[in-house]
Amino acid sequence: MVANVSLAAQLEEFQSNFDSIQHLIYPWYAWPRQTTVHMVVNNVHERDGVGNFVIALYKLMQRHHMPCQLYAEGYEPYLAELVHPLECLAENVASTDIVIVHFSIYLPQLDKIATLDCCKVLCFYGITPPQFLEAFEPNLADQCQRGYDQGPITRNFEIRAAISEASAVTYRHMIDAPDAPVAIIPPILDPRKWDAIAATPMDLPPATRKFLYVGRVVPHKKVEDLIRLFGEYHALDSDSCLLIAGFNGFHAYQPALQAALDQQSEAVRARIYFLGSVTDGQLKYLYQSVDAFWMMSEHEGFCIPLLEAMAFDIPVFAFAQTAVRETLAEAGILFYQKGMAQLAQVVHHIVSDAAARQRLLVGQQQRYQQLTVASDGRAIWRLLESCIQQIYASSI
């Protein structure tokens, strides 16, 4: 009974709390009463990039009294009353409706969705290249490959969108259409999000320099490279530590991480901390406590933690993967080769030289402001307006 009450309370909070989208602009057109938006996704989970975006869009539509339904295979327990099975989509869709498919891995029913008589929108986030997973989780690698193989099915979708230009390039390659129009819909950023979250203190090591990575501990994030970089940095400054915050349940990846740790001295291993998943309050405390943010990932769609680090005025050092380059632009420190000794020297200089650090932060602040403006909701409303124009073209 307690669990049921808790789930009911969570659902009520979900349906009544619009704080995360309060800053977004209002649409400049009235929504047709007979048009429902159906959003389709594999999973709707918090603290997941795709899930967070879907939740934000759902809240945005609810706030503006736009009919909206969710369809997914997996979801947070408290959303059970709101989420419909994928199999029910076809029977609920009318010709004046909009179906938005959030695509990031193999999606069952996609071939059937492609035949629906309505305005179909594909929102592409990027799919992890299978080669990153084949040695660790062959089944998951297969799901990713099958996702890539589904690309051509979406050629007849009326509107295609992507979370970044980097993802758009990947999508065009998937459908073998280099000139296909793809709208860019950046993630929804709430510059006031952290103001409403109280920092939750954590027991952190008493090191003078603390370095942070935030994200899942999975193969394509190249956490083993973070370990190698820290090994080189520790040789320059032994009073330092590496904090790794994020889901760490990818068991098949653990031997590779252990091998990377075994290559380091005992002194280095003792200064590397896997914190696991953390709450927003704990994450805020981490951002407030560290000296730099490190990212070694070799596949991203956008990378929200980079923006969070910039929001907290933390120097960012990141491998120049395509989407990371797009997100940072000319901010932070990008590196195109993983020469760990040289990179450690660069990090040490920036965090030790107040003037160099400040110059870096000024650039990051400017980039963060640009990204905040770009994610004010305008791109979303334009996308939906394009759908309305197509649906009601005959009456215009």
BAMI-514305 format. One record per residue (C-alpha): residue number from 1; residue in three letters; x negated, y, z. Coordinates in Angstrom, 3 decimals. Layout:
% BAMI-514305
   n res        X        Y        Z
 NUM Ala        X        Y        Z
...
% end
This chain:
% BAMI-514305
   n res        X        Y        Z
   1 Met    0.000    0.000    0.000
   2 Val   -2.870    2.371    0.834
   3 Ala   -4.438    1.683   -2.542
   4 Asn   -1.140    2.478   -4.301
   5 Val   -0.784    5.750   -2.407
   6 Ser   -4.357    6.641   -3.280
   7 Leu   -3.805    5.937   -6.966
   8 Ala   -0.601    7.970   -6.927
   9 Ala   -2.432   10.859   -5.297
  10 Gln   -5.206   10.669   -7.866
  11 Leu   -2.676   10.690  -10.695
  12 Glu   -0.894   13.696   -9.207
  13 Glu   -4.191   15.540   -8.905
  14 Phe   -5.060   14.624  -12.491
  15 Gln   -1.749   15.927  -13.814
  16 Ser   -1.767   19.160  -11.829
  17 Asn   -5.429   20.212  -11.883
  18 Phe   -6.334   22.272  -14.935
  19 Asp   -9.444   23.929  -13.522
  20 Ser  -11.776   22.342  -16.080
  21 Ile   -9.982   23.969  -19.021
  22 Gln   -8.789   27.265  -17.487
  23 His  -11.552   29.210  -19.250
  24 Leu  -10.594   28.043  -22.745
  25 Ile   -8.847   30.443  -25.085
  26 Tyr   -5.159   30.082  -25.884
  27 Pro   -3.987   28.945  -29.332
  28 Trp   -2.887   31.619  -31.798
  29 Tyr    0.030   29.566  -33.118
  30 Ala    3.141   27.900  -31.737
  31 Trp    3.140   24.125  -31.510
  32 Pro    5.852   22.298  -33.529
  33 Arg    8.177   20.561  -31.104
  34 Gln    8.504   17.449  -33.263
  35 Thr    4.735   16.792  -33.447
  36 Thr    3.094   14.511  -30.882
  37 Val   -0.662   14.026  -30.594
  38 His   -1.719   10.404  -30.057
  39 Met   -5.309   10.011  -28.842
  40 Val   -7.004    6.652  -29.339
  41 Val  -10.232    5.607  -27.604
  42 Asn  -11.856    2.406  -26.388
  43 Asn  -12.069    3.534  -22.764
  44 Val  -11.037    6.533  -20.684
  45 His  -13.489    6.757  -17.801
  46 Glu  -14.714    9.741  -15.817
  47 Arg  -18.422   10.586  -15.872
  48 Asp  -18.601    9.246  -19.417
  49 Gly  -19.185   11.658  -22.289
  50 Val  -16.369   10.384  -24.490
  51 Gly  -14.001    9.831  -21.568
  52 Asn  -14.587   13.313  -20.181
  53 Phe  -13.871   14.894  -23.560
  54 Val  -10.667   12.893  -24.020
  55 Ile   -9.507   13.837  -20.514
  56 Ala  -10.244   17.515  -21.174
  57 Leu   -8.301   17.438  -24.442
  58 Tyr   -5.382   15.703  -22.770
  59 Lys   -5.318   18.334  -20.023
  60 Leu   -5.543   21.104  -22.610
  61 Met   -2.493   19.788  -24.422
  62 Gln   -0.563   19.262  -21.205
  63 Arg   -1.330   22.807  -20.126
  64 His    0.187   24.132  -23.356
  65 His    3.173   21.740  -23.224
  66 Met    2.089   19.834  -26.326
  67 Pro    3.396   16.235  -26.445
  68 Cys    0.404   13.925  -26.083
  69 Gln   -0.094   10.204  -25.504
  70 Leu   -3.221    8.204  -24.663
  71 Tyr   -4.111    4.753  -26.020
  72 Ala   -7.069    2.741  -24.727
  73 Glu   -8.261   -0.711  -23.739
  74 Gly   -9.973    0.384  -20.511
  75 Tyr   -9.199    3.290  -18.189
  76 Glu   -9.404    4.593  -14.647
  77 Pro   -6.886    2.688  -12.468
  78 Tyr   -4.940    5.826  -11.578
  79 Leu   -4.269    6.460  -15.297
  80 Ala   -2.377    3.178  -15.740
  81 Glu    0.989    4.966  -16.027
  82 Leu   -0.283    7.271  -18.767
  83 Val   -2.345    4.979  -21.002
  84 His   -0.657    2.826  -23.645
  85 Pro   -2.066   -0.365  -25.231
  86 Leu   -3.595    0.135  -28.681
  87 Glu   -1.098   -2.365  -30.077
  88 Cys    1.777    0.035  -29.304
  89 Leu    0.448    2.909  -31.400
  90 Ala    2.071    2.079  -34.737
  91 Glu    5.588    1.818  -33.319
  92 Asn    5.258    5.210  -31.582
  93 Val    3.905    7.302  -34.458
  94 Ala    6.088    9.446  -36.711
  95 Ser    5.088   11.033  -40.018
  96 Thr    4.926   14.469  -38.375
  97 Asp    2.545   13.234  -35.655
  98 Ile   -1.229   13.455  -35.306
  99 Val   -3.468   10.511  -34.405
 100 Ile   -6.938   11.410  -33.128
 101 Val   -9.363    8.492  -33.024
 102 His  -12.340    9.038  -30.709
 103 Phe  -14.960    6.827  -32.321
 104 Ser  -18.184    5.738  -30.587
 105 Ile  -18.289    1.930  -30.975
 106 Tyr  -16.311   -0.848  -32.672
 107 Leu  -12.621   -0.075  -32.264
 108 Pro  -10.019   -2.845  -32.572
 109 Gln   -6.969   -1.865  -34.628
 110 Leu   -8.894    0.769  -36.604
 111 Asp   -7.991   -0.882  -39.921
 112 Lys   -4.306   -0.706  -38.981
 113 Ile   -4.597    2.882  -37.742
 114 Ala   -6.074    3.859  -41.122
 115 Thr   -2.823    2.809  -42.837
 116 Leu   -0.493    4.880  -40.624
 117 Asp    1.714    7.454  -42.348
 118 Cys    0.703   10.522  -40.357
 119 Cys   -2.144   13.021  -40.066
 120 Lys   -5.179   11.003  -38.979
 121 Val   -8.225   12.643  -37.388
 122 Leu  -11.546   10.960  -36.683
 123 Cys  -13.729   12.451  -33.938
 124 Phe  -17.161   10.842  -34.168
 125 Tyr  -19.539   10.875  -31.204
 126 Gly  -22.288    8.688  -32.603
 127 Ile  -22.870    4.967  -32.138
 128 Thr  -25.959    3.585  -30.419
 129 Pro  -28.151    2.033  -33.142
 130 Pro  -28.042   -1.753  -32.654
 131 Gln  -31.834   -2.098  -32.723
 132 Phe  -32.037   -0.474  -29.296
 133 Leu  -29.864   -3.219  -27.819
 134 Glu  -30.625   -6.399  -29.763
 135 Ala  -33.367   -7.592  -27.405
 136 Phe  -31.288   -6.896  -24.303
 137 Glu  -27.576   -7.369  -25.054
 138 Pro  -26.973   -9.059  -28.440
 139 Asn  -23.200   -8.944  -27.982
 140 Leu  -23.212   -5.198  -27.347
 141 Ala  -25.582   -4.693  -30.280
 142 Asp  -23.075   -6.583  -32.423
 143 Gln  -20.252   -4.310  -31.255
 144 Cys  -22.315   -1.292  -32.269
 145 Gln  -23.122   -2.782  -35.683
 146 Arg  -19.466   -3.591  -36.231
 147 Gly  -18.710    0.021  -35.365
 148 Tyr  -21.082    1.224  -38.074
 149 Asp  -19.476   -1.232  -40.475
 150 Gln  -16.060    0.289  -39.754
 151 Gly  -17.146    3.678  -41.098
 152 Pro  -15.754    3.190  -44.635
 153 Ile  -12.316    2.387  -43.168
 154 Thr  -12.040    6.045  -42.102
 155 Arg  -12.620    7.525  -45.573
 156 Asn   -8.903    8.143  -46.000
 157 Phe   -8.517    9.973  -42.697
 158 Glu   -7.158   13.420  -43.473
 159 Ile   -9.624   15.208  -41.179
 160 Arg  -13.050   14.158  -39.911
 161 Ala  -14.895   15.804  -37.017
 162 Ala  -18.046   15.159  -35.009
 163 Ile  -19.395   16.238  -31.653
 164 Ser  -22.553   17.703  -33.212
 165 Glu  -24.099   18.259  -36.627
 166 Ala  -26.466   15.366  -35.884
 167 Ser  -23.469   13.065  -35.414
 168 Ala  -21.867   14.479  -38.547
 169 Val  -24.953   13.549  -40.584
 170 Thr  -24.802   10.000  -39.219
 171 Tyr  -21.106    9.740  -40.028
 172 Arg  -21.581   10.944  -43.621
 173 His  -24.243    8.285  -44.052
 174 Met  -21.894    5.629  -42.653
 175 Ile  -19.249    6.405  -45.278
 176 Asp  -21.812    7.043  -48.030
 177 Ala  -20.489   10.559  -48.630
 178 Pro  -23.294   13.109  -48.017
 179 Asp  -21.066   16.064  -48.907
 180 Ala  -17.959   15.023  -46.971
 181 Pro  -16.500   17.888  -44.914
 182 Val  -16.893   17.217  -41.189
 183 Ala  -15.767   19.773  -38.600
 184 Ile  -18.017   20.276  -35.574
 185 Ile  -16.153   20.098  -32.260
 186 Pro  -18.647   20.677  -29.420
 187 Pro  -17.946   19.310  -25.934
 188 Ile  -15.859   21.444  -23.608
 189 Leu  -18.177   23.265  -21.215
 190 Asp  -16.869   24.819  -18.035
 191 Pro  -19.404   27.436  -16.863
 192 Arg  -17.578   27.661  -13.533
 193 Lys  -17.408   23.930  -12.879
 194 Trp  -20.193   23.814  -10.330
 195 Asp  -18.885   26.808   -8.359
 196 Ala  -15.989   24.712   -7.110
 197 Ile  -18.188   21.741   -6.128
 198 Ala  -19.920   21.680   -2.749
 199 Ala  -23.438   20.305   -2.812
 200 Thr  -23.713   17.026   -0.914
 201 Pro  -27.178   16.688    0.674
 202 Met  -29.185   13.552   -0.057
 203 Asp  -32.289   12.146    1.593
 204 Leu  -34.987   13.068   -0.893
 205 Pro  -38.728   12.449   -0.587
 206 Pro  -40.710   15.403    0.841
 207 Ala  -42.658   16.012   -2.372
 208 Thr  -43.790   19.447   -3.494
 209 Arg  -42.749   18.708   -7.084
 210 Lys  -39.604   16.766   -7.916
 211 Phe  -38.658   15.724  -11.445
 212 Leu  -35.192   14.573  -12.443
 213 Tyr  -33.551   12.452  -15.117
 214 Val  -29.754   12.227  -15.235
 215 Gly  -28.019    9.645  -17.399
 216 Arg  -27.393    5.963  -17.814
 217 Val  -30.347    3.655  -17.328
 218 Val  -30.037    1.868  -20.668
 219 Pro  -32.543    0.961  -23.397
 220 His  -32.083    3.874  -25.811
 221 Lys  -32.610    6.395  -22.998
 222 Lys  -36.215    5.122  -22.776
 223 Val  -36.474    5.297  -19.006
 224 Glu  -39.706    3.293  -19.238
 225 Asp  -41.215    6.332  -20.977
 226 Leu  -40.198    8.511  -18.032
 227 Ile  -42.134    6.116  -15.805
 228 Arg  -45.214    6.371  -18.029
 229 Leu  -45.024   10.162  -18.116
 230 Phe  -44.758   10.319  -14.354
 231 Gly  -47.782    8.059  -14.031
 232 Glu  -49.819   10.615  -15.990
 233 Tyr  -48.372   13.556  -14.075
 234 His  -49.042   11.922  -10.714
 235 Ala  -52.744   11.826  -11.604
 236 Leu  -52.631   15.642  -11.778
 237 Asp  -50.446   16.158   -8.701
 238 Ser  -50.019   13.302   -6.235
 239 Asp  -47.495   15.281   -4.168
 240 Ser  -44.735   14.693   -6.711
 241 Cys  -41.869   12.275   -7.342
 242 Leu  -39.504   11.148  -10.094
 243 Leu  -35.778   10.897   -9.380
 244 Ile  -33.632    8.823  -11.758
 245 Ala  -29.892    9.394  -11.279
 246 Gly  -27.270    7.435  -13.175
 247 Phe  -25.621    4.082  -13.750
 248 Asn  -28.219    1.340  -13.346
 249 Gly  -26.203   -1.804  -13.976
 250 Phe  -27.638   -2.796  -17.349
 251 His  -29.267   -5.915  -15.939
 252 Ala  -30.906   -7.109  -19.147
 253 Tyr  -32.933   -3.885  -19.222
 254 Gln  -34.394   -4.387  -15.741
 255 Pro  -37.345   -6.601  -16.801
 256 Ala  -38.545   -3.906  -19.227
 257 Leu  -38.351   -1.313  -16.471
 258 Gln  -40.153   -3.590  -14.052
 259 Ala  -42.892   -4.172  -16.614
 260 Ala  -43.333   -0.400  -16.960
 261 Leu  -43.493   -0.060  -13.174
 262 Asp  -46.007   -2.898  -12.885
 263 Gln  -48.349   -0.984  -15.177
 264 Gln  -48.514    1.821  -12.630
 265 Ser  -50.451    1.990   -9.384
 266 Glu  -48.749    1.285   -6.091
 267 Ala  -48.996    5.001   -5.238
 268 Val  -47.077    5.916   -8.413
 269 Arg  -44.445    3.197   -7.961
 270 Ala  -43.796    4.439   -4.428
 271 Arg  -42.866    7.870   -5.824
 272 Ile  -40.269    6.698   -8.365
 273 Tyr  -36.710    6.549   -7.044
 274 Phe  -33.711    4.960   -8.790
 275 Leu  -30.738    6.669   -7.151
 276 Gly  -27.947    4.916   -9.063
 277 Ser  -24.649    6.646   -9.734
 278 Val  -24.118    9.854   -7.780
 279 Thr  -21.120   12.052   -7.036
 280 Asp  -20.759   15.536   -8.495
 281 Gly  -21.667   16.947   -5.082
 282 Gln  -24.832   14.865   -4.938
 283 Leu  -25.685   15.776   -8.515
 284 Lys  -25.371   19.466   -7.698
 285 Tyr  -27.727   18.974   -4.769
 286 Leu  -30.218   17.231   -7.053
 287 Tyr  -30.095   20.003   -9.619
 288 Gln  -30.676   22.528   -6.847
 289 Ser  -33.631   20.586   -5.452
 290 Val  -35.829   19.705   -8.430
 291 Asp  -38.551   21.471  -10.388
 292 Ala  -37.907   20.160  -13.903
 293 Phe  -35.613   17.946  -15.956
 294 Trp  -37.090   15.180  -18.150
 295 Met  -35.398   13.455  -21.081
 296 Met  -37.005   10.720  -23.191
 297 Ser  -33.870    9.455  -24.952
 298 Glu  -34.146    8.359  -28.570
 299 His  -30.423    8.448  -29.316
 300 Glu  -27.902   11.094  -28.285
 301 Gly  -24.690   12.561  -29.638
 302 Phe  -24.997   15.841  -27.761
 303 Cys  -26.444   15.277  -24.239
 304 Ile  -24.482   17.140  -21.571
 305 Pro  -27.176   16.746  -18.837
 306 Leu  -29.411   19.094  -20.851
 307 Leu  -26.760   21.792  -20.539
 308 Glu  -26.286   21.102  -16.847
 309 Ala  -30.014   21.459  -16.258
 310 Met  -30.032   24.767  -18.114
 311 Ala  -27.020   25.939  -16.081
 312 Phe  -29.064   25.379  -12.912
 313 Asp  -32.148   27.138  -14.314
 314 Ile  -34.270   24.010  -14.353
 315 Pro  -37.089   23.817  -16.937
 316 Val  -36.197   21.169  -19.524
 317 Phe  -38.707   18.837  -21.193
 318 Ala  -37.161   16.575  -23.815
 319 Phe  -38.115   14.280  -26.647
 320 Ala  -37.120   15.925  -29.944
 321 Gln  -34.399   13.481  -30.954
 322 Thr  -32.109   15.042  -33.575
 323 Ala  -29.110   15.857  -31.364
 324 Val  -31.396   17.017  -28.546
 325 Arg  -33.081   19.452  -30.954
 326 Glu  -29.659   20.709  -31.990
 327 Thr  -28.526   21.194  -28.399
 328 Leu  -31.674   22.935  -27.179
 329 Ala  -32.440   24.798  -30.430
 330 Glu  -35.451   26.925  -29.461
 331 Ala  -35.015   26.546  -25.706
 332 Gly  -36.821   24.285  -23.255
 333 Ile  -39.905   22.322  -24.272
 334 Leu  -39.453   19.790  -27.074
 335 Phe  -42.091   17.202  -27.917
 336 Tyr  -42.296   15.185  -31.129
 337 Gln  -44.808   12.615  -29.945
 338 Lys  -44.907   10.781  -26.658
 339 Gly  -48.507   11.501  -25.796
 340 Met  -47.976   11.190  -22.064
 341 Ala  -51.315   12.609  -20.897
 342 Gln  -50.923   15.748  -22.987
 343 Leu  -47.276   16.156  -22.030
 344 Ala  -48.135   15.811  -18.350
 345 Gln  -50.576   18.685  -18.769
 346 Val  -47.847   20.829  -20.358
 347 Val  -45.398   20.040  -17.553
 348 His  -48.007   20.777  -14.912
 349 His  -48.792   24.159  -16.480
 350 Ile  -45.144   25.236  -16.707
 351 Val  -44.149   24.253  -13.180
 352 Ser  -47.334   25.706  -11.688
 353 Asp  -47.342   29.049  -13.532
 354 Ala  -44.496   31.318  -12.389
 355 Ala  -44.725   33.559  -15.467
 356 Ala  -44.667   30.614  -17.903
 357 Arg  -41.750   29.071  -16.041
 358 Gln  -39.785   32.334  -16.158
 359 Arg  -40.353   32.751  -19.891
 360 Leu  -39.022   29.250  -20.439
 361 Leu  -35.947   29.891  -18.291
 362 Val  -35.065   33.105  -20.134
 363 Gly  -34.866   31.166  -23.388
 364 Gln  -32.784   28.454  -21.747
 365 Gln  -30.374   31.012  -20.282
 366 Gln  -29.835   32.538  -23.706
 367 Arg  -29.215   29.139  -25.284
 368 Tyr  -26.799   28.133  -22.530
 369 Gln  -24.770   31.287  -23.122
 370 Gln  -24.621   30.534  -26.851
 371 Leu  -23.358   27.015  -26.200
 372 Thr  -20.785   28.248  -23.697
 373 Val  -19.340   30.666  -26.237
 374 Ala  -19.284   27.971  -28.934
 375 Ser  -17.280   25.644  -26.673
 376 Asp  -14.512   28.100  -25.735
 377 Gly  -11.841   25.874  -27.297
 378 Arg  -11.611   27.732  -30.598
 379 Ala  -12.979   24.766  -32.580
 380 Ile  -10.343   22.465  -31.075
 381 Trp   -7.481   24.814  -31.945
 382 Arg   -8.808   25.191  -35.504
 383 Leu   -8.898   21.420  -35.889
 384 Leu   -5.327   21.022  -34.674
 385 Glu   -4.162   23.935  -36.836
 386 Ser   -5.635   22.150  -39.884
 387 Cys   -3.503   19.151  -38.974
 388 Ile   -0.357   21.273  -38.669
 389 Gln   -1.039   22.913  -42.016
 390 Gln   -1.332   19.522  -43.696
 391 Ile    1.795   18.130  -42.046
 392 Tyr    3.974   21.129  -42.861
 393 Ala    2.335   22.192  -46.139
 394 Ser    5.620   21.891  -48.043
 395 Ser    7.343   24.425  -45.773
 396 Ile    4.564   27.035  -45.912
% end
